[in-house]
Amino acid sequence: AEEAAAAAAAAHAEAVGVAEAKVDALEKTCAATREQLQTAKEAKSAASDLMAVAMRDVQTARSRVAALEEELASAGSAAEQVAAEGASDAAAAEERAASLEAELQQTRSRLAEAERAAARAKAEAVAEVEASAGEVGAVRQELALSRDEASQ
């Protein structure tokens, strides 16, 4: 019975040693798990901070995109207005050019007509001068004949 009690005590001591070894192992595992948990909490906190920064960056980017879209729309509208005004100005300039061309043609026609009238008037004046010169010549001849007759 003593041997059995000694064997039971030895077995109990061995079982206690094994149990203590398991407890030590579990305590080490628990400590490692606590460290991992702390690291995970720190990582989660850092990720949360980064997420907040990222969300602010996303909001800033969205605001910038909206502002750029508005600016682009405004620039497009302004460009369309300038193009429309340019087209209107071009049409007005073309209309003015056509009007000036018509006025130029009319002025050229009046000039040609005035030149023809001046040429006719000059021809008439020359004819009148020539006729007057002929009359003056005839009068001079008569005068000269009258003088000759008077002197004889």
C-alpha positions as protocol buffer text, in pm:
chain_id: "A"
residue {
  index: 1
  type: ALA
  ca { x: 0 y: 0 z: 0 }
}
residue {
  index: 2
  type: GLU
  ca { x: 291 y: 230 z: 66 }
}
residue {
  index: 3
  type: GLU
  ca { x: 427 y: 158 z: -272 }
}
residue {
  index: 4
  type: ALA
  ca { x: 94 y: 224 z: -425 }
}
residue {
  index: 5
  type: ALA
  ca { x: 66 y: 544 z: -228 }
}
residue {
  index: 6
  type: ALA
  ca { x: 418 y: 641 z: -334 }
}
residue {
  index: 7
  type: ALA
  ca { x: 341 y: 555 z: -693 }
}
residue {
  index: 8
  type: ALA
  ca { x: 17 y: 754 z: -669 }
}
residue {
  index: 9
  type: ALA
  ca { x: 209 y: 1044 z: -512 }
}
residue {
  index: 10
  type: ALA
  ca { x: 469 y: 1022 z: -787 }
}
residue {
  index: 11
  type: ALA
  ca { x: 198 y: 1010 z: -1050 }
}
residue {
  index: 12
  type: HIS
  ca { x: 23 y: 1301 z: -881 }
}
residue {
  index: 13
  type: ALA
  ca { x: 348 y: 1497 z: -869 }
}
residue {
  index: 14
  type: GLU
  ca { x: 409 y: 1420 z: -1232 }
}
residue {
  index: 15
  type: ALA
  ca { x: 54 y: 1524 z: -1320 }
}
residue {
  index: 16
  type: VAL
  ca { x: 97 y: 1844 z: -1119 }
}
residue {
  index: 17
  type: GLY
  ca { x: 425 y: 1912 z: -1302 }
}
residue {
  index: 18
  type: VAL
  ca { x: 257 y: 1852 z: -1636 }
}
residue {
  index: 19
  type: ALA
  ca { x: -35 y: 2073 z: -1532 }
}
residue {
  index: 20
  type: GLU
  ca { x: 204 y: 2347 z: -1414 }
}
residue {
  index: 21
  type: ALA
  ca { x: 389 y: 2321 z: -1745 }
}
residue {
  index: 22
  type: LYS
  ca { x: 55 y: 2356 z: -1929 }
}
residue {
  index: 23
  type: VAL
  ca { x: -36 y: 2655 z: -1711 }
}
residue {
  index: 24
  type: ASP
  ca { x: 303 y: 2817 z: -1786 }
}
residue {
  index: 25
  type: ALA
  ca { x: 250 y: 2751 z: -2156 }
}
residue {
  index: 26
  type: LEU
  ca { x: -103 y: 2891 z: -2139 }
}
residue {
  index: 27
  type: GLU
  ca { x: 22 y: 3200 z: -1949 }
}
residue {
  index: 28
  type: LYS
  ca { x: 290 y: 3256 z: -2216 }
}
residue {
  index: 29
  type: THR
  ca { x: 28 y: 3209 z: -2489 }
}
residue {
  index: 30
  type: CYS
  ca { x: -206 y: 3445 z: -2304 }
}
residue {
  index: 31
  type: ALA
  ca { x: 72 y: 3707 z: -2271 }
}
residue {
  index: 32
  type: ALA
  ca { x: 155 y: 3674 z: -2643 }
}
residue {
  index: 33
  type: THR
  ca { x: -214 y: 3703 z: -2728 }
}
residue {
  index: 34
  type: ARG
  ca { x: -240 y: 4016 z: -2509 }
}
residue {
  index: 35
  type: GLU
  ca { x: 58 y: 4166 z: -2694 }
}
residue {
  index: 36
  type: GLN
  ca { x: -103 y: 4077 z: -3027 }
}
residue {
  index: 37
  type: LEU
  ca { x: -430 y: 4226 z: -2905 }
}
residue {
  index: 38
  type: GLN
  ca { x: -250 y: 4547 z: -2800 }
}
residue {
  index: 39
  type: THR
  ca { x: -70 y: 4561 z: -3138 }
}
residue {
  index: 40
  type: ALA
  ca { x: -402 y: 4503 z: -3313 }
}
residue {
  index: 41
  type: LYS
  ca { x: -566 y: 4782 z: -3108 }
}
residue {
  index: 42
  type: GLU
  ca { x: -279 y: 5018 z: -3198 }
}
residue {
  index: 43
  type: ALA
  ca { x: -306 y: 4916 z: -3564 }
}
residue {
  index: 44
  type: LYS
  ca { x: -682 y: 4969 z: -3550 }
}
residue {
  index: 45
  type: SER
  ca { x: -632 y: 5314 z: -3398 }
}
residue {
  index: 46
  type: ALA
  ca { x: -371 y: 5403 z: -3661 }
}
residue {
  index: 47
  type: ALA
  ca { x: -601 y: 5270 z: -3935 }
}
residue {
  index: 48
  type: SER
  ca { x: -887 y: 5475 z: -3791 }
}
residue {
  index: 49
  type: ASP
  ca { x: -667 y: 5787 z: -3797 }
}
residue {
  index: 50
  type: LEU
  ca { x: -561 y: 5710 z: -4154 }
}
residue {
  index: 51
  type: MET
  ca { x: -923 y: 5649 z: -4249 }
}
residue {
  index: 52
  type: ALA
  ca { x: -1021 y: 5989 z: -4110 }
}
residue {
  index: 53
  type: VAL
  ca { x: -738 y: 6154 z: -4308 }
}
residue {
  index: 54
  type: ALA
  ca { x: -835 y: 5958 z: -4617 }
}
residue {
  index: 55
  type: MET
  ca { x: -1200 y: 6063 z: -4579 }
}
residue {
  index: 56
  type: ARG
  ca { x: -1096 y: 6429 z: -4548 }
}
residue {
  index: 57
  type: ASP
  ca { x: -876 y: 6387 z: -4855 }
}
residue {
  index: 58
  type: VAL
  ca { x: -1167 y: 6228 z: -5043 }
}
residue {
  index: 59
  type: GLN
  ca { x: -1399 y: 6512 z: -4939 }
}
residue {
  index: 60
  type: THR
  ca { x: -1137 y: 6769 z: -5042 }
}
residue {
  index: 61
  type: ALA
  ca { x: -1092 y: 6591 z: -5375 }
}
residue {
  index: 62
  type: ARG
  ca { x: -1469 y: 6579 z: -5431 }
}
residue {
  index: 63
  type: SER
  ca { x: -1497 y: 6950 z: -5354 }
}
residue {
  index: 64
  type: ARG
  ca { x: -1211 y: 7024 z: -5593 }
}
residue {
  index: 65
  type: VAL
  ca { x: -1370 y: 6810 z: -5865 }
}
residue {
  index: 66
  type: ALA
  ca { x: -1702 y: 6992 z: -5816 }
}
residue {
  index: 67
  type: ALA
  ca { x: -1526 y: 7330 z: -5833 }
}
residue {
  index: 68
  type: LEU
  ca { x: -1335 y: 7226 z: -6146 }
}
residue {
  index: 69
  type: GLU
  ca { x: -1654 y: 7096 z: -6309 }
}
residue {
  index: 70
  type: GLU
  ca { x: -1825 y: 7425 z: -6231 }
}
residue {
  index: 71
  type: GLU
  ca { x: -1527 y: 7620 z: -6362 }
}
residue {
  index: 72
  type: LEU
  ca { x: -1520 y: 7405 z: -6676 }
}
residue {
  index: 73
  type: ALA
  ca { x: -1893 y: 7456 z: -6732 }
}
residue {
  index: 74
  type: SER
  ca { x: -1849 y: 7830 z: -6683 }
}
residue {
  index: 75
  type: ALA
  ca { x: -1553 y: 7836 z: -6922 }
}
residue {
  index: 76
  type: GLY
  ca { x: -1751 y: 7634 z: -7176 }
}
residue {
  index: 77
  type: SER
  ca { x: -2043 y: 7872 z: -7144 }
}
residue {
  index: 78
  type: ALA
  ca { x: -1812 y: 8171 z: -7180 }
}
residue {
  index: 79
  type: ALA
  ca { x: -1646 y: 8010 z: -7482 }
}
residue {
  index: 80
  type: GLU
  ca { x: -1987 y: 7948 z: -7641 }
}
residue {
  index: 81
  type: GLN
  ca { x: -2086 y: 8309 z: -7573 }
}
residue {
  index: 82
  type: VAL
  ca { x: -1759 y: 8440 z: -7721 }
}
residue {
  index: 83
  type: ALA
  ca { x: -1806 y: 8211 z: -8022 }
}
residue {
  index: 84
  type: ALA
  ca { x: -2163 y: 8332 z: -8066 }
}
residue {
  index: 85
  type: GLU
  ca { x: -2052 y: 8695 z: -8032 }
}
residue {
  index: 86
  type: GLY
  ca { x: -1766 y: 8626 z: -8271 }
}
residue {
  index: 87
  type: ALA
  ca { x: -2006 y: 8470 z: -8521 }
}
residue {
  index: 88
  type: SER
  ca { x: -2241 y: 8766 z: -8479 }
}
residue {
  index: 89
  type: ASP
  ca { x: -1951 y: 9010 z: -8518 }
}
residue {
  index: 90
  type: ALA
  ca { x: -1828 y: 8818 z: -8822 }
}
residue {
  index: 91
  type: ALA
  ca { x: -2175 y: 8825 z: -8976 }
}
residue {
  index: 92
  type: ALA
  ca { x: -2203 y: 9198 z: -8906 }
}
residue {
  index: 93
  type: ALA
  ca { x: -1857 y: 9254 z: -9054 }
}
residue {
  index: 94
  type: GLU
  ca { x: -1950 y: 9054 z: -9365 }
}
residue {
  index: 95
  type: GLU
  ca { x: -2273 y: 9252 z: -9397 }
}
residue {
  index: 96
  type: ARG
  ca { x: -2081 y: 9579 z: -9359 }
}
residue {
  index: 97
  type: ALA
  ca { x: -1824 y: 9464 z: -9616 }
}
residue {
  index: 98
  type: ALA
  ca { x: -2102 y: 9377 z: -9862 }
}
residue {
  index: 99
  type: SER
  ca { x: -2264 y: 9716 z: -9798 }
}
residue {
  index: 100
  type: LEU
  ca { x: -1933 y: 9895 z: -9853 }
}
residue {
  index: 101
  type: GLU
  ca { x: -1872 y: 9692 z: -10170 }
}
residue {
  index: 102
  type: ALA
  ca { x: -2215 y: 9794 z: -10305 }
}
residue {
  index: 103
  type: GLU
  ca { x: -2147 y: 10156 z: -10209 }
}
residue {
  index: 104
  type: LEU
  ca { x: -1808 y: 10136 z: -10382 }
}
residue {
  index: 105
  type: GLN
  ca { x: -1970 y: 10001 z: -10699 }
}
residue {
  index: 106
  type: GLN
  ca { x: -2228 y: 10281 z: -10693 }
}
residue {
  index: 107
  type: THR
  ca { x: -1956 y: 10539 z: -10639 }
}
residue {
  index: 108
  type: ARG
  ca { x: -1754 y: 10394 z: -10928 }
}
residue {
  index: 109
  type: SER
  ca { x: -2063 y: 10408 z: -11150 }
}
residue {
  index: 110
  type: ARG
  ca { x: -2129 y: 10771 z: -11052 }
}
residue {
  index: 111
  type: LEU
  ca { x: -1760 y: 10853 z: -11112 }
}
residue {
  index: 112
  type: ALA
  ca { x: -1769 y: 10696 z: -11458 }
}
residue {
  index: 113
  type: GLU
  ca { x: -2089 y: 10885 z: -11535 }
}
residue {
  index: 114
  type: ALA
  ca { x: -1936 y: 11210 z: -11406 }
}
residue {
  index: 115
  type: GLU
  ca { x: -1623 y: 11149 z: -11616 }
}
residue {
  index: 116
  type: ARG
  ca { x: -1839 y: 11092 z: -11926 }
}
residue {
  index: 117
  type: ALA
  ca { x: -2040 y: 11408 z: -11849 }
}
residue {
  index: 118
  type: ALA
  ca { x: -1716 y: 11602 z: -11800 }
}
residue {
  index: 119
  type: ALA
  ca { x: -1582 y: 11470 z: -12129 }
}
residue {
  index: 120
  type: ARG
  ca { x: -1906 y: 11575 z: -12305 }
}
residue {
  index: 121
  type: ALA
  ca { x: -1894 y: 11917 z: -12140 }
}
residue {
  index: 122
  type: LYS
  ca { x: -1530 y: 11955 z: -12243 }
}
residue {
  index: 123
  type: ALA
  ca { x: -1609 y: 11851 z: -12598 }
}
residue {
  index: 124
  type: GLU
  ca { x: -1900 y: 12098 z: -12604 }
}
residue {
  index: 125
  type: ALA
  ca { x: -1678 y: 12373 z: -12461 }
}
residue {
  index: 126
  type: VAL
  ca { x: -1408 y: 12299 z: -12716 }
}
residue {
  index: 127
  type: ALA
  ca { x: -1667 y: 12305 z: -12992 }
}
residue {
  index: 128
  type: GLU
  ca { x: -1804 y: 12635 z: -12861 }
}
residue {
  index: 129
  type: VAL
  ca { x: -1453 y: 12779 z: -12835 }
}
residue {
  index: 130
  type: GLU
  ca { x: -1375 y: 12662 z: -13185 }
}
residue {
  index: 131
  type: ALA
  ca { x: -1705 y: 12806 z: -13311 }
}
residue {
  index: 132
  type: SER
  ca { x: -1635 y: 13132 z: -13128 }
}
residue {
  index: 133
  type: ALA
  ca { x: -1284 y: 13134 z: -13266 }
}
residue {
  index: 134
  type: GLY
  ca { x: -1429 y: 13083 z: -13611 }
}
residue {
  index: 135
  type: GLU
  ca { x: -1672 y: 13368 z: -13556 }
}
residue {
  index: 136
  type: VAL
  ca { x: -1393 y: 13586 z: -13417 }
}
residue {
  index: 137
  type: GLY
  ca { x: -1185 y: 13499 z: -13721 }
}
residue {
  index: 138
  type: ALA
  ca { x: -1473 y: 13591 z: -13952 }
}
residue {
  index: 139
  type: VAL
  ca { x: -1530 y: 13916 z: -13764 }
}
residue {
  index: 140
  type: ARG
  ca { x: -1158 y: 13995 z: -13789 }
}
residue {
  index: 141
  type: GLN
  ca { x: -1162 y: 13928 z: -14160 }
}
residue {
  index: 142
  type: GLU
  ca { x: -1459 y: 14154 z: -14204 }
}
residue {
  index: 143
  type: LEU
  ca { x: -1290 y: 14416 z: -13991 }
}
residue {
  index: 144
  type: ALA
  ca { x: -974 y: 14384 z: -14190 }
}
residue {
  index: 145
  type: LEU
  ca { x: -1172 y: 14413 z: -14515 }
}
residue {
  index: 146
  type: SER
  ca { x: -1358 y: 14712 z: -14377 }
}
residue {
  index: 147
  type: ARG
  ca { x: -1029 y: 14879 z: -14290 }
}
residue {
  index: 148
  type: ASP
  ca { x: -888 y: 14804 z: -14629 }
}
residue {
  index: 149
  type: GLU
  ca { x: -1193 y: 14949 z: -14792 }
}
residue {
  index: 150
  type: ALA
  ca { x: -1188 y: 15250 z: -14566 }
}
residue {
  index: 151
  type: SER
  ca { x: -824 y: 15314 z: -14632 }
}
residue {
  index: 152
  type: GLN
  ca { x: -873 y: 15305 z: -15006 }
}
